[in-house]
Amino acid sequence: MTEPDPSFEAPTVALFLRSLAGVGPVRVFLDLAAALAARGYRVDLLVAYGSGAYRDRVPPGVQLVDLRAPVAQACLPALVRRPGLLRALGPIVWLPGAPRVLGAIPALARYLVRARPATLLAAQHYGNLAAVCAHALAGSDARLLLSQRTQISDYLRAGRTPRKRLVLGPVRRLYPRAEAVIAVSRGVAADLCERTGLDPARVPVIPNPVVDDGLRERAAVPSGHPWLDEPDGAPVLLAAGRLHYQKDFPTLLRAFARLRADRAARLIILGEGRERRALEQQARQLGVAADVDMPGFVDNPFAFMARASAFVLSSRYEGLPGVLIQALACDCPVVSTDCPSGPAEILEDGRWGRLVPVGDDRAMADALAATLAEPPAPGTVCQRAGAFTMERILVLYQKQLPPAPGPGHGDACQG
């Protein structure tokens, strides 16, 4: 076995996020940060602003850098010196509700000058745009990688505000400045190339690494929910995600009401968001409120998945829904909309779980009823999750990164 060269300095990988709020990209980046640190990289986790449910989950050996972004318009003094960047960013920075992450551009540029990381990896539309601008302002030689996590076409289609509808222009103008744009699924990659003209060779597909060694251990502990830990015979359906238009929980509630009319069942929806009151009111109007529980954000959804009768994804659009993979890893039967994109790729066109049309509550109710009546044999669906382990996905990420000295070296360098 070759010993690591002690003179080889561990390269720094900087991961940039909007915040540490409980959304999918945050969990993925935290897990990726831990895995990269274990492989010998120095890892800086940069956040535009440091609030969020996952602030206490930053892995050991990973440095959290809070850029303390003020309002979006705080980037303007820096960008006026680079009018080409300001024009490329377009009007989104001026609009009401402009994303605060853009205000981190000056601080991110200063970090790049000071820390000189080997690689900067960003995520989410506005985080990506901020990273490109900061990289240019700093004149950085860091390898710039962006991460596209949903189909931009669906993001634009669902846009309810001017800034969302206007994001395509900046994406077209600024994404080509990156060395690569990592897409989480084939559907996301194809859509991005079609909408922006990017060369497919610069859009590698790397799925989210959502299955790790600790998942099954966390799945084994009690959920803390009486419907699951003290079952009374009624099957319990589970859903999880932001209470947001994208997730289309109204269709799920209608499907559940149809199912509930024919048999006993319960529904737990994990997550928090702006649609909570509307969903609670809808459940009351449908007459199923007593059988629907919305406990909010939970730290360990895997304990719920391992005990639920079925997991259901009702989304209008996704990129590569990690919760669907995690449910499979917990050996939970799944039903999902065939939304763009990800579910059909994960479930291999229905081999590992039933797919239904987006927005079709009748088809969803029928698929749930069929899944409850004939669930897959234990130990079946968990096999599919093996394709999304951190070990497999990290190999793909390392192809985009400079070589690391090896496990353990990063901790020594932190010294």
N, C-alpha and C positions, 0 to 999 in steps of 0.2 A: 504493500500500500504506500502511495506517494504522500509524503508529509507536505502540508501547506507551506509555501515559501513565506517566512516571516517578514521578508522585505516587501511583499506584495500588499499594497494598500487596498483595503476593501473599497470598492466603488460605492458611491452614495446614490441611492434611488429615492427620489422625492415623489410622493404620491399626493395629489392635490384634489381636495374635495370642498364642496360648499360649506358643509357643517358636519356635525356628528349626530344629526337627527336619525331616527330609526327608519331609514329607507334602505332598499336593497343594495345600492352601490356602496353604502357605508359598511355594511357587514362584509361584503366581498373584499373591500380594500383593507379592512382590519385583518381579515384572515390572510390576505395576500401579503400584507406587511409582516405578519408573524412568520409566514413561511419563508419570505426573502431574508429576514433577519437570521432565521435558523440556518439558511444556506450560506451565510457569511457576508451578506450585504449590509452596509450601513443603510438604515431606512429612516427617512424623515417623513412624517405624516403631516402635511400642511392643510390647514382648514381656513377658509375665508373668515369664519367666525366660529368660536369654539364651543358654542352651546350644542346641546343634543343629548339624547338618552344614552348614547354610546361613549360619552366622554370618559367614563370610568373603565371602558373596555379596551383601551389602547394597550397593545401587547408589551410585555417587558422587552427592553432592548430597542424599542421604537421611540424615536423622539417626536413628541407632539409640538408643532409650531403653529400657534394661533396668530394669524395675520391681522386679526382685529379689524376687519373691513367695516368702514362706516357705510354710508349710503352709496349707491351705484355711482352717482355723479362725482364721487371723490377721485375717480380715475381721470377726470377731464384735464386737470392741470398737466399731468404727465403726457396725455395723448395729444394735446394741442401742439406739442413739440414734434409729434410724428403724425402730421395730417393724413398721411396715407393710411395709417392704422385707424384713425378716427373715422375716416370715410368708409373703410372696410367694415368697421363695427356698425356703422349705419345709425339709424334713429333710435334703436332699442334702448340706448343708454339715457336718452332724454325723456322717455315716456314714463307716465305715472306707473308705479309698481315695477320699475326697472330692477332686475335681480341684483341683490346686494353683493353677490359674489363678484360682480364687475368692479366694485369698489376696492377689491383686494389686488387689483393689477399693479399699482405702484409698490406695495409691500412685497408682492411675489417677485417683482423684478429685482428689488433690493436683495431678497433672499438668494436669487440666482447668482447675483454678482458676488455676494458674500460667501455662500456655501459651495458654489460651483459643483453641483451634483452632476454625475455622469448621465443620468436619465431623469426626465420629468414626465410622469404619467398622470394625466388628468381624466376626469369623468364628468358626464352630464353636459348638456348643450352649452350652457353659459359658463360652466367651469372650463370646458374646452376652449371657448372663445377667450376667456380671461387668460388662460395659460399661453395661448398663441401670442396675445398682445404683450404679456409680461416677458416672454421669451425674446420677442423682438426688441422691446425697450432695453432689456439687459444686454443685448448682443451676446446672448449665451450660446455656448457651444454644446450644451447638454442635448442629448438625443431626446427630441420631443415626440411623445406618444400621446395620442388622444384615445378615448374609449367611448364608443357609441353603443348605448345600451337599449335603445328602442328604435323602431322605424321612424325616421323623421317625417315620412308621409303621414303617419297616423298622428304624430304630435301636432303637425300643422292642421290636420283635419279636425282635431279636437280642440284647437286653439280658440279660447273664448275671449282673449285680450289681444290688442294690437301687437304687443311685443312678441307674443307667441306666433302670430301669423307672419311677422316680419323676420323671424330668425333664420329663414332659409338663405337670405342674401348674405349675411355675415358668415354663415357656415360655408357657403360656396366660395367666398373670398378668402377666408382665413384657414379653413381646414387643410388646403393644399400646402400650407407652410410647414405642417408637421411631417415628420419622416414616415409615420404610419398612423393609421386610424384603426384601432382594434375593434372589431365587431363581435358581439357576443353570440351571434347566430348567423347562419347562411342567409336567412331572410333579411336581417338587418344590414348585412354587407351588400346584398344585391340592391336593396332600396337606396342605400346611401350612394352607391356608385351611380345609380340611375338618376337620382335627384341632383347630384353635384358634379358629375363627370369625372370623379376620381378614378384613377387607374385601379382596377381590382387587385393588381399586384401589391398595391400599397394599403390594402384593407384586409389584413389577415383575420381569420376567424378563430377566436379563442373563447370558448365557453366560460361561464362563471365557475370558479372552483368552490362549489357550495357544500361539498361533502368532505368532512375531515374526521380524524380519529375520535374527536370528542363528541361527535353528533350522537352516536349510539349510546354513549355513557349518559348524556344529558336526556336522551329519550327514555332512559330506564327509570328516572326518578319520578315521583308522583307529580301530576300536573297542578294539583291544588284546586282543581275544579270538581265539585261534587258529581256533576253529570258523567264525568269520565272516571274519577277515582272510586265512586260509589254507584256504579251503574244499576239501573232498575229495569233493564231490558229494552228500553227504547233506544234505537240507534241514534248516534250523535254524528251529525255532519259538521265539518270544519272548513272555514275559509279564513284567509289571512291577507292583510294588505292595508294600505292607506284607504281611509274612507273618502274616496275620491272618484270623480267621474270615470277615470280610466278603468277602474276595477269593476264597474257596473254591478254593484251589489243590489240595486233595485231589481234587476232581472233575477238574481239569485233568490231574493225574498219572494218574488212571484212564483218561481219554480218550487221553492220550499212550501209555499201555501198550497200549491197543487198537490205536492207529495203528501203534505200533512192532512189533506182532505181524505186521503185513502188509507193512511196508516199512521201509527204513532212514530214520531221522530222529533229530534231537537237539532238546533243549529247554533253553533258558536262562531262568531266573526271576530277574529283578533285584529287589532289595529286601531288607529285613531285618525281623525281628520275632520274636515269641514262639513261633511255630509252626515255626521252622526245624528243630529236632530231629525233631519229628513228621513233617515232610515228607521229611526225609532218610531216616528209617526207612521211611516208606511207599514211597519210590522203591526202596529195597533189597528190600522185600517183594514189590514188583511186578516185580522183575528188570530195572529200567531205570536203575539208579543210574549206570551207566557212561555213559549218554547224557543225563543230566540234570546241569546245572551251576547252582549258586546262588551267584554271586559277591558277593552282598550289594548294598549301595548303590553306585551308580556316578554320577559327576558328569555324564556325558554319555550318557544313554540313546539319544539320537538317532542316534549312530553305530551302535548296535546295531540300531535300527529300520530304518535305511537298508539294512542288509545281510541282515536276517532274511528267510526265505522267507515267513513269515506272523506276524502278531501276534495273540495270543489273550487276550481278557478273560473271565475265568471268574466274575466277581463275583456274589454273592447280591443285592446292592443297591448303588446308586451315586447320585450326584446328577447330575453331568455328567462322565463320566470323561475327564479331560484326556489321559491316555495313549493313549486310543483316537483322539482327534483328532490328537495328535502323530504317531502311527503313520501315519495317513492323510497327514499333511503330508510325511512321509518317503517317501511312495508305497509303503508296505508294505501288502500285502493283509491284511485283518483278518477275524477270526471273534469273535463276542461272544455272551454270554448276553443274552437279552432281559429283563434285570432292570429293576426300577424303580429309578431312571429314568435316562434319558439315552441309552443305546445306540440305541434305536429312533429317537429324535429325531436323533441324529448320523448314523446310517446310513440315515435316511429309509426305515424299515421294510424294510431289506434291499437297498436300491438300491446301496449302497456297500460292502457286506460281509454275510456270512451271519450270521443270528441264530438262536440255539438256546435251548431252554428251560433255565431255571436248574436246575443239579444233574444234568443229563442227560448223563452221560459218553459214552454211545453216540452221541447226536445230535452232540455236540461232535466226537468222533472222525470221524464221517462228514463233517461240515462241513469239518474240517481236511483230510481226504483229498481232498475235492472241490476245495478251494481250491488245494491243491498240484498237483492234476492239471490244473486249468484256472484259472490265476491271471489276474487282470485285466490288460489291456494296460498297459505302462509309461506313466506320465503320466496315468492315469485317476483313481485314488482320491485323488490329491493335490488334485484340483480341489475336492473337498468341504471341505477344510480352510480354504479361503479365506473361509468364513463365520465363522471364529473367530479372525481376525487381531486384534492389539492395536488397530490403527487403527480397525477397525469397532466393536469392543467399547468402546473408550474414549469414543466419541461417546455411547454409552448411559450410561456412568458420569457423564459431564460433565453430563447432564441432571439428575442428582441432587446436583450440587455447585455452589457459587458460581462465577461466571466467573473465569477466570484472566487475567492480563495478557498472556500470550503466551509463545512459546518463548524460553528464555534468560533471562527476567526473574527466575525463581526463583533461579538461580545468583548473579545480581548482588545479590539481597536477602540471600543467605547471608553475603555480604561478609566 
